[in-house]
Amino acid sequence: MMFHVFPAGRMCSLRRALLLWLVPVFLLVGAASAGFAYWSYLRMASTFMDNQMELLAESMAAQEQDIALPPLTRERVHKLGTYVVQVFDADGKPRFSSWPESAMALLETPGFQDVRMGGERWRVYTTGPGKAEASRRIQVLQSGEFRRHVAVGQAGAAIAPVILLLPLSMLILWCVVAMVSREVGTIARQASAQDEHSIAELPLDRVPREIAPLVISFNSLLTRLRDAFATQRRFVQDAAHELRTPITAVGLQLENLRGDLCTGAPAQRFAQLEAGILRAQRLVDQLLKLSRQESAGAEPALGPVNVHEVLHESINQLITLADQRNIDLGLDASRLPAEAAMLHCPGSDLRSVVDNLIENALRYAPEGSVVDVRIGSAQGRLLIEVEDAGPGIPPELQGRVFDRFFRVPGSDAGGSGLGLAIAQAAAKRCGLRITLRNREGRSGLVARVETL
């Protein structure tokens, strides 16, 4: 079974992974340091105090007369660790004790021993029997609890810096991971800013060494993607140019044959053929527009554009299509004065947006109906609406009609499926947004263009 450093789900995070792995290590190191410090200080203190006890006991045993020692209190014995001195005769009878409360008898075995008496631990050193009969034996006691407190205090003093550094190191770790996350987030934002019109390699100057291979691989993918888009654009442009001339020639030949056809079935088939040629011509024109729109380095110049003028030019160009289908195409510009209807954008892109929306409305609206174009403002934003009386678009498909070559099932308008895709791309370059909605209470569609 493979082991994963990053858990699945919400815990899959570089910051959480580092904290989950390093914090227990810090705690384990702190606990181990505390234990080692306690053991080492306990051993060091015990060795030092044992030497003092032995020196005191042997020096008193070598004295010919007893030395009077001041009596001790319980506080001095247990809290200050003062030695308790007991003097015994050679036969083990007690002669003197600096702490009379101590009822410990003489231990037979000389040397150091750990003794528990009355629920308390004691460290005891007992001198050996003397050479003479009148010799004394000395027994020195020290509280084991005092020794433990000394070791704990020294260990605590030693471990205190580690305990203080633990949250500081965790904070530093959190900040470092946050900075790394910000750098990774910057790389992600640079990657998300790429689109088919401007694909550039991600910079590697501030990329961590561990993440650099991933960014290099992503740059290689971007390079291949850029080449693929360039190849696609060249193919579309070349195909459109190559198809335009023969399709135009076929159209001219059909115009020449029109007068030679008889009425009836031949004329009907001729009309179907002519409709197919017109659709192919329109598709080629749309492909050429798309290739020019996506061609690299062909950024149109920005400048002030009067929306009133653009709408009038578009309607004048498309009025012929409206007359062919007996559609009343009108413009309502009374809601916004001409001097207020200004946009700073490429004029060709705004014209592409307006042309495609009005042309779509004319093609999908039934013959003899009305197509209204309105310009106005709402909440400080400029609005353009194109309303028709066509079949509308099902709500679940309104987001997909902006995809290339997508056509609403059952549509018989003969479109290429590129008009709205071209309009959407041009609107984004103009800082505009296109939304679609069906008319309430009746058939038809409203295409709305508004500034962001």
N, C-alpha and C positions, 0 to 999 in steps of 0.2 A: 504494500500500500504506500503510495507516494505521500511524502510529508510536505505540506505547504506552509511557508512562512506567513503568508497573508490569508486570514480566514475568509470564507465566503460571506456574502451578504453585506450588511451595513458596517461590519467590522473590518471590511477590506479597505484599509487605509494605511498609508505609509506612516503617518503620525501615530496612529493607534498601535500599529505593529511595533514601532520602536519603543513606545512607552510600555507596551505589554511585555516586551522582551527585556528591556534594560532596567525598568523599575524593580522587578523581582531580583535581578542580578545585584543592583545597588543595595537592596534590603538584605540579600544574602551576604554580601561582602560586609555590610555594616554589622550584622549579627555575628559573623565569623570574627570580625575585628574586635567586637566587644567581648566575645568569649575568650579570644586569645589574650586580650589585655587583662581580663580578670584573672586568668590562669597565671600569666607571667607576673603580674603584680602580687598576687597571693603568694606565689612561690618566693618572689624576691623579699616581700615583707616577712614571710615566715622564716626565711634564712637569716635575715638581719636580727629579728627578735629572738630567734633561737640562740644565736650567738650571745646576745645580751643576757638572756636567761642563764645560759651556761656559765658565762663569766661571773655573773652576780652570785650564783649558787656556789661555785668553786671558791670564789674569793671569801665568801662568808664561812665556808667550811674550813678554810685555812686559818681563820681567826681563832685565837685562843679563848677569847671571851665573846659573849653574845653582844651584838650591837643592837641598841634600842632603836626600833623603827617606829615612826608615828603611825597611829592606827588609820586604816583606810575606810572610806565609805563605799557604799554600793555603786554610787555614781562614778566615783573615780576608778573603780575596778572595771565596770562594764562599758562606760562611755569613754573614759580616757585611757583605758588599757594599762593602768598601773599594775606592776608586778605584785603578786601576793607571796610573801616569804613565810615559810613554815620551817620551824627548827624542831628537830626530833632528837631524842637520845639514840644511842647506838642500838638499843633494843626496840626502838620504834615508838617510844612514848613521846607525845607532843610536849614541847617545852615553851614554844612561843609561836605566835601567828600575828602577822601585821593586819590580818582581817579576821577577827574572831568568828564572823558568821560562817566562814568556810569550815565545813566539817569533813574535809577530805583527809583520809588516813594516809599514812606513809605507804608509797608503792614499793613493793619488794624489788621490782626490776629497775635498776638504775637507767638513766638516760631519758630520752624524750618519749612521751606517750600522749595520745589523744584520749581524753576521758570524758564521759558524759555523766554528770551528777546533778540530780534534781531538775532534770529537763534542760540543763545548760551544758554547753560544750566547753572544755578546758584544754589548754595546752600545758603540759606538766613536764618539768625537768627535775629529776631526782639524782642526788649525788650517790656515789657508791659507799659502802661501809668503810670506815676508817681503819688504820692499822692498830691504833690503841683502843683499849676498852672504853676510855672516856671520850672517845671521838664522837662527833655529832654528825648528823645527816641533815642536809638542807634540801628542801623541796620548794621550787618556785612555780607559781601558777600564773597563767594569763588567760583572760577571757577569749574563747574562740569566736564569740559573736563580734568582739571588738576587731579581731583580725579580719573577719569577713567584711565588716563595714569599711575597714581601711582599704581592702582590696577592691571592693565595689566602688568606693569613692575615687580611687586612683584610676580604675578602669573607666569610670564615667568621665573623668577629666580627659582621659586619652581618647575616648570615643566621641566626646562632645563635638570636636571639629568635623568628624565624619557625619554625625547627625545633622549638623548645621549645613554642611556642604551637600547633603542629599537633596533637600528641596531646591537649593540653588542650582545644582547640576540638572535636576529635572526641569527647572524653569529655563535654564540655558538650552537644554535639549529641545524643549517645546519651541523656543524662539528660533533655534536653528532649523528645525523641521518646518516651522511656519515660513521661514525665508526660502527654504528649498521648495516648499509647496507653491509659494508665490512665483518663483522662477519657472516651475513646471506649468503653473497657470498661465504665465506669459507666453510660454511656448504653445500651450493649447489655444490661447486667443490668436496667436499668429497663424496657427494652422487653420483655425475656424474662419479666419478672414480670407482664406484662399477661395477663389472661385474660378470658373472656366475662362474668365476674361483676364485674370491677373494671377497666374500661378508662379510663385517665386519660392526659392529654397529658403528654409528657416536658418537664421544665423546661428553659428556655433560658438560665438565668443564668450557667452556667459552660461553655457550649458554644462552642468556637472559631468564629470568624466564617466560616471556610471550610466548616465542617461544619453550620452553622446552617441553610442551605437544605435539606439532607437531613433534619435533624430536624423542620423545619417541615413538609416534605412528609409525613414519617412521622406527625406529629401530625394532619395533615389526613386521612390514611388511617385513623388510629385513631378520629377523630371519625365518619367515615363507617361504620366498622365498629361502633362503639358504637351509632349510630343503627340500623344493620341488625339488630343483636342485640335492641335494644329493640323494633323493629318485629316481629321474629320472635316474641319473648316475648308481645307483645300479641296477635299473631295466634293463637298456640297457646292462650293463655288465653281469648280471646274465642270461638274455635272450640270449645274444650272446654265452655265454659259454654253456648253455644248448642246444642250437640249433646246435652248431658246431659238436658235436659228432654224433648225428643221421644223419645230412646232409652228413657228411663224410662217414658214414656207407652206406648210400643210394648210394653215388657216387661210392664206391667200388663195391657194388652189381651190379650197372649198367655196370661197367667195366667187371665184370665176365659174364654178359649176352650178351655183345657185340658179341662174337663169335657164339652164339646160334641163332642169329636172321637171318631171311631170308631177302633177298633184296626186295625192293618195299615199300608198304605202312607201314609194321611193322618197317622197318629201318627208314623211315621218321618220324614216331611217336616217335621212340626211340631217334632220334636226337633232336627232340623238347623237350623231357623229359630231356635229358642230358643238353641241353642249359639252361633249367629252374633250374636244380640242380646247374650248374656252377654259374648262377646268384645269387642263394641263398647263395652259398659258399662265393662269393665275397661280398655280402651284410653283411654276418656275420663277415667277415674279416674287413670290413670297420667299422662296429659297434664296434668291439673290439679296433680298432685303435682310434675311437672317444672316447670310454670310458677311454682308457689309457691317452689320451690327456687331458681329463677333470677331471681326478681323482685328488682329493686334495692331496697336499703334494708330488706329483710326479714330482717336477720340475727338468727337465734335467740339467745336468752340462754345464756351459758355458765354451767355450774354442776356440782357433783358429781352423778354419776349412778351408781346401783347397777346393775351389769350383770345381776345375778341377777333383780332386779325387772323389768327391761326384757324379759328372755327369758321370764319367766313370763307377763307380759302379752301378749307376742306369741304364745306357744303357746296361751294361752287364747282368743285371738281366732281363731287359725287351726285350732283343734281341729275346728271344724265341717267345714272342707274336708278334713281328714284322715279324719274319720268318713265323709264322702261317698265317699271313694276307698278306704275300708277299709285305711288306712295307720296303722301303729303309730308315733305321734310321741312321742318321749321326750326327756327332758333329763337329762344327767349333769352335776351341779354339785358333785360330791363332791371334785373335784381342787383346788378353790379356795374358801376360805371366803367368805361373803358380805361380811364387813367388808374383805376384801382385793380384792374385785372392784369397784373404784371407778374411774371415769373422769371427767375434767374436760372436758366437751364439751356441746354442745346435746343435750338428751334426745330431741328430736324427730328429729334426724339419726341418732342411734344406733338409735332405734326403726325408722327407715326402712331402715337397713342390715339389721337382723335380720329385719324383716318380709319384705323382698324375697328374701333368701336362703332363708328357710324356705319361703316360698310357692313359689319356683322349685323347691325340692326336692320339695315335695308334688305339684306339677303334672307333673314329669318322672319321678318314681318310679312304677313299675308298681303297679297296685292290689294290695293285700294284702301289700305290702313294708313295710320299716321305714325311717324317717328319724330319725337320731340327732343331737341337738344337745349339744355338749360345751363346757364352759368350763374353762380351766386356765391355766397359765403355763409359760413356757420362757425361760430366760436373763433373767429379770426382766421379761419382756414378757407382757402379758395376751393370751390366745388364745381365740377362739371358733371352733368347727368345726361345720359342718353337712354331714352325710354322708348320701347317698341311694344307692339301688340302681338308678338310672336308666341310660340308655344312655351317659352320660358325654359328653365333648366331645373331638374330635380335638385333639391337641397343637398343631397348626398353626393352629387356630381359637380357642384359649383366650384369646389376646390381643384378638381381634376381638369377642368376645361382649359386651364393655363398650361397644361403639359403639352409638349409638342406632339402633333399629329393625333391628338385625342379629339374625337368627335362624339357628341351625344348620340347614343344608340337611337335609331329611328329617325334621325335628322335627314331631310331630303333637300337641304339647301345647297349641296354640292361644295361645301367648304373644304379647305385643305387641312384644317386643324392646326394651323400655324399662326393665325391672326392674333389670337389672344396671348399666345406665348411671346410674340414679337412685341405686342403692346405692353405686356407685363415687364419685360426686360427694359424697354425704353422708359417706362414709368419709374422704375427704380433709379435709373440714371438721372432722372429729372427731380428726384425727391418726392415722388407722388406714389399714391397707393390706389389700386383698383379693387373695388368690391362689387359683387353681384348680388342682386336679390330679386325675387319674383314680385310682381305687382300684387297688391292685396285685393282680393275680391274679383279679380279678372285676370285673364291670361296676359302674358307679357313679361318682359325683363327690364330691369333698370340697372345700367352699368354706371357706377359712381367713381369718379376720379377726384381725389382730394389731396391737398398738401399734408405732409407729415408734421 
